[in-house]
Amino acid sequence: MKILVLNCGSSSIKYKLYNMDDKSVMAAGGIEKVGLADSFLKIKSPVKETVNISVPTHDVGVELIFNTLTDPHKGCIKSLDEINAVGHRIAHGGKFTKSLELTPKVLAEWKKYESLAPLHNPAHLKGINAVTAKLPNVKQVGVFDTSFHQTMPDYAYTYALPYEYYETYGIRRYGFHGTSHRYVLARAAELYGFDPKEKNIITCHIGNGASIAAIKGGKCVDTSMGLTPLEGLIMGTRTGDIDSSAILFLMDRLGLDTKQASDLLNKKSGMLGITGRFSDMREILAAAANGDKRCQLALNMYNYRIRKYVCAYAGIMGGVDYIIFTAGVGENQYEIRQGSMEGLQHMGIIIAPEANKANRSQEGTISAPDSKVTVCVIPTDEELLVASDTMDIVNEA
């Protein structure tokens, strides 16, 4: 079975074509700057090539991807008829608790949540419609980044606002990166041979966007992101947790409207805001090593926030058995793994410095033999999980 995975962002489209017989990647790439003058197609496999080409809409972008997949020199299939199903990674699924075939009924329900993800969900819909136009008889499946977290109890996801805002507008914590949290949980269980229902696990998806999940009895009981991906950890350009009154103060003092305030919180803050220069962790680490005090402050804040959430989640679960690091920073920056776990010996968390330093995006344990908690690195593969869910749903039909 061949499954195409699409991730349509507001100005990008990423794709991977899988042969699910052996879970191999047949083709991969993406289109950047959709709708802008300098848009381009970047093919990663089966060949490597970057093509500057006009992509004014998502419809044109999906058409370009289909043409690339069937191109005799750049592609890997002879006909689009070889594609058995299409899986979409979708940012916000509202109250959907699992991946679903995108039938007209499901789409009608899902569209109700568009206001909760105004940048992402309309872009996803454009991709879905573009596939429908070209492949009307091929099943499409939505894998929602929020679904994994819908097992949170009401006291964990409800905000202390007037309750009617939850009832009327759906204002609550939803959580994100669920596809990644679910993948690394399943992979760790396979790798270490444990039943997730019998362990307390904390998964740390630490990238430019970052979130942590508390998993007890195999289910998510809390996560750091909220109504949007802004809440929680300090991120590349996002504040994470902040006193809301600070924003009201700045809006009043600087005369900011809601869009400007949103840009401040989401695009100009986080590590970029603290350092004044960098959002990339590699640059921040290098500058801090050369004595940049603001970069060192940013690192201290970053690690402290991760540590704070890990301790809180261990507390609400009555302990922790496994801590899993994943995503760009979590997989590659050993300094962050070391720094965020420092001082937690009282919880039985002891990092093995050499094993940690040697691990760069590889599956493996980075905790010491005498650590009561297993700390490990599991590279995420969200696209493979999307493809797997899509295959399972198609086979069930």
Beta strands, then each sheet from edge to edge (+ up, - down):
strand 1: 2-8
strand 2: 12-19
strand 3: 24-32
strand 4: 40-45
strand 5: 49-52
strand 6: 85-90
strand 7: 100-101
strand 8: 139-144
strand 9: 200-206
strand 10: 210-216
strand 11: 219-223
strand 12: 322-326
strand 13: 364-365
strand 14: 374-377
sheet 1: 5+ 4- 3+ 2- 1+ 6+ 8+ 7-
sheet 2: 11+ 10- 9+ 12+ 14+ 13-
end
